[in-house]
């Protein structure tokens, strides 16, 4: 059976209005670290057989290759972090919306229409369309999913794991694996953990003090 890839057909409905940006996020579910959103405006004439797909369907090595390709063939791309402390203050849904808005605002070209993965988006002055499982339907959203995933994973390896190697962030990227829960039970919560996701563990961090700086 031939593998199906997302294409540019949805984008074509809106390109008559101008530039179309795809938006997606990575990191809604982890117990630690930021949520990252990305926005991408692609050049359709350069997309033939690019291999761009939903980041969840691609192995890490291929994601990194496509990340580099997307940077070359996009008219503009941007991404934004919202950290765990803000997630705890405003909840993950609102933090994701904030990251998406900031990602769009970081684009060097203002889009005329947004294609957003999922079924909810908080409007902020640009027309938009939400698409459930959009990363498997729209190539622009799929490209954004790759940017967000690669950027977040790299941060969890280069920053989170370097600061707190005892938690194994380089391996699980902050998700709730068995190893991650065991590390929390042993070491308590570090400053990168989302307290709102780990309420039953909040008593563990009362006597733990970390002196750290996120670069």
C-alpha positions as CSV (number, residue, x, y, z in Angstrom):
1,X,0.0,0.0,0.0
2,X,1.4,3.4,-1.0
3,X,2.2,5.7,1.9
4,X,0.0,8.8,2.0
5,X,1.6,12.1,2.7
6,X,-0.1,15.5,3.5
7,X,-0.3,17.8,0.5
8,X,-0.9,21.4,-0.5
9,X,-4.5,21.0,-1.5
10,X,-6.0,22.7,1.6
11,X,-3.6,25.6,1.2
12,X,-4.7,26.1,-2.4
13,X,-8.2,27.1,-1.2
14,X,-6.7,30.1,0.6
15,X,-3.6,31.2,-1.4
16,X,-5.9,33.4,-3.5
17,X,-6.1,35.6,-0.4
18,X,-2.3,35.7,0.1
19,X,0.2,33.9,2.2
20,X,-0.9,30.8,4.1
21,X,0.9,29.6,7.3
22,X,0.6,26.2,8.9
23,X,0.7,26.0,12.7
24,X,1.4,23.1,15.1
25,X,2.9,22.5,18.5
26,X,5.0,20.0,20.4
27,X,5.0,19.2,24.1
28,X,1.4,19.5,25.3
29,X,1.6,16.2,27.1
30,X,5.0,16.0,28.9
31,X,5.5,16.3,32.6
32,X,8.4,18.8,32.2
33,X,9.7,21.4,29.9
34,X,8.1,24.0,27.6
35,X,5.5,23.7,25.0
36,X,6.8,24.8,21.6
37,X,4.7,26.0,18.7
38,X,5.9,26.6,15.1
39,X,4.5,28.5,12.1
40,X,5.6,27.8,8.5
41,X,4.9,29.5,5.1
42,X,6.0,27.1,2.4
43,X,6.9,27.6,-1.3
44,X,4.5,25.2,-3.1
45,X,6.7,24.9,-6.2
46,X,9.5,23.3,-4.1
47,X,7.4,20.7,-2.3
48,X,7.4,17.9,-4.9
49,X,8.4,14.6,-3.2
50,X,9.8,16.5,-0.2
51,X,8.8,13.7,2.2
52,X,7.3,16.1,4.7
53,X,4.9,14.3,7.0
54,X,3.4,14.4,10.5
55,X,6.3,14.5,12.8
56,X,4.9,11.6,14.9
57,X,5.1,9.3,11.8
58,X,8.8,10.1,11.2
59,X,11.9,8.8,13.0
60,X,14.2,11.3,14.6
61,X,17.0,11.2,12.0
62,X,14.4,11.9,9.2
63,X,12.8,14.7,11.3
64,X,16.2,16.4,11.5
65,X,16.7,16.1,7.8
66,X,13.3,17.5,7.0
67,X,13.8,20.3,9.6
68,X,16.8,21.4,7.6
69,X,14.9,21.1,4.3
70,X,12.0,23.1,5.6
71,X,14.3,25.9,6.6
72,X,15.5,26.0,3.0
73,X,12.2,25.7,1.1
74,X,10.0,27.9,3.3
75,X,9.3,31.5,2.7
76,X,9.3,32.0,6.4
77,X,9.2,30.0,9.6
78,X,9.2,30.8,13.2
79,X,8.8,29.1,16.6
80,X,8.1,30.0,20.2
81,X,8.6,28.6,23.6
82,X,6.2,28.9,26.6
83,X,7.9,27.5,29.7
84,X,6.6,25.2,32.4
85,X,6.0,28.1,34.9
86,X,3.6,29.8,32.6
87,X,1.9,26.5,31.7
88,X,1.2,26.1,35.5
89,X,-0.1,29.6,35.7
90,X,-2.5,29.7,32.7
91,X,-2.9,26.0,31.9
92,X,-1.6,24.0,29.0
93,X,-4.4,24.9,26.5
94,X,-3.9,28.7,27.0
95,X,-0.1,28.2,27.0
96,X,-0.3,26.4,23.7
97,X,-2.4,29.2,22.2
98,X,0.1,31.8,23.5
99,X,3.0,29.8,21.9
100,X,1.1,29.6,18.6
101,X,0.4,33.3,18.5
102,X,4.0,34.2,19.3
103,X,5.2,31.8,16.6
104,X,3.0,33.5,14.0
105,X,4.3,36.9,15.2
106,X,7.9,35.7,14.7
107,X,7.3,35.2,11.0
108,X,9.1,37.6,8.7
109,X,6.1,37.6,6.4
110,X,2.7,38.3,7.8
111,X,0.3,35.5,6.8
112,X,-3.1,36.2,5.4
113,X,-4.6,32.9,6.5
114,X,-3.7,30.4,9.2
115,X,-4.1,26.6,9.1
116,X,-4.1,25.3,12.7
117,X,-3.8,21.7,13.8
118,X,-6.6,20.7,16.2
119,X,-10.2,21.9,16.8
120,X,-9.6,25.1,18.8
121,X,-7.7,28.4,18.2
122,X,-7.9,31.7,19.9
123,X,-8.4,34.3,17.2
124,X,-6.0,37.3,17.2
125,X,-6.8,39.2,14.0
126,X,-5.8,36.8,11.2
127,X,-8.4,34.6,9.5
128,X,-7.9,30.9,10.4
129,X,-9.1,27.4,9.8
130,X,-8.7,24.6,12.4
131,X,-8.1,21.1,11.0
132,X,-8.4,18.0,13.2
133,X,-5.4,15.8,12.5
134,X,-4.1,18.6,10.3
135,X,-0.5,17.4,10.4
136,X,-1.6,14.4,8.4
137,X,-3.6,16.5,5.9
138,X,-1.9,19.8,5.3
139,X,1.8,19.9,4.4
140,X,2.2,23.3,6.0
141,X,0.9,22.0,9.3
142,X,3.1,18.9,9.0
143,X,6.1,21.1,8.4
144,X,5.2,23.2,11.5
145,X,4.9,19.9,13.5
146,X,8.5,19.0,12.4
147,X,9.9,22.4,13.3
148,X,8.2,22.4,16.7
149,X,9.2,18.8,17.5
150,X,12.9,19.1,16.5
151,X,13.3,22.4,18.3
152,X,11.7,21.1,21.5
153,X,13.6,17.8,21.5
154,X,16.9,19.7,21.0
155,X,16.1,22.0,23.9
156,X,15.3,19.0,26.2
157,X,18.7,17.4,25.2
158,X,20.9,20.5,25.2
159,X,19.4,22.4,28.1
160,X,17.2,20.3,30.3
161,X,19.3,17.2,30.4
162,X,22.5,19.2,30.9
163,X,20.9,21.1,33.9
164,X,19.3,18.0,35.4
165,X,20.9,14.8,34.1
166,X,19.4,12.8,36.9
167,X,16.0,12.9,35.2
168,X,17.0,11.4,31.8
169,X,15.4,14.3,29.8
170,X,17.6,13.5,26.8
171,X,15.9,10.1,26.5
172,X,12.2,10.7,27.2
173,X,12.1,14.5,26.5
174,X,10.0,15.1,29.6
175,X,7.2,12.6,28.8
176,X,5.7,10.4,31.5
177,X,7.7,7.2,31.1
178,X,8.3,4.7,33.8
179,X,11.9,5.8,34.1
180,X,10.8,9.5,34.4
181,X,8.4,8.7,37.3
182,X,11.1,6.6,39.1
183,X,13.5,9.6,38.8
184,X,10.8,11.9,40.3
185,X,10.2,9.5,43.2
186,X,13.9,9.4,43.8
187,X,14.9,13.1,43.3
188,X,11.7,15.1,43.7
189,X,10.6,17.7,41.3
190,X,13.1,20.0,39.5
191,X,12.4,23.6,38.3
192,X,11.4,22.3,34.9
193,X,8.6,20.1,36.0
194,X,5.0,21.2,35.5
195,X,3.5,21.2,39.0
196,X,0.0,21.3,37.6
197,X,0.7,17.9,35.9
198,X,2.3,16.4,39.0
199,X,0.1,17.5,41.9
200,X,0.6,14.2,43.8
201,X,4.4,14.8,43.8
202,X,4.4,18.4,45.0
203,X,5.3,17.3,48.5
204,X,8.6,15.9,47.2
205,X,10.1,19.3,46.2
206,X,9.7,21.1,49.5
207,X,13.3,20.8,50.6
208,X,14.9,20.8,47.2
209,X,16.7,23.9,46.1
210,X,18.2,24.2,42.6
211,X,20.5,27.0,41.5
212,X,20.2,27.1,37.7
213,X,20.0,29.3,34.7
214,X,18.3,28.4,31.4
215,X,20.4,29.7,28.5
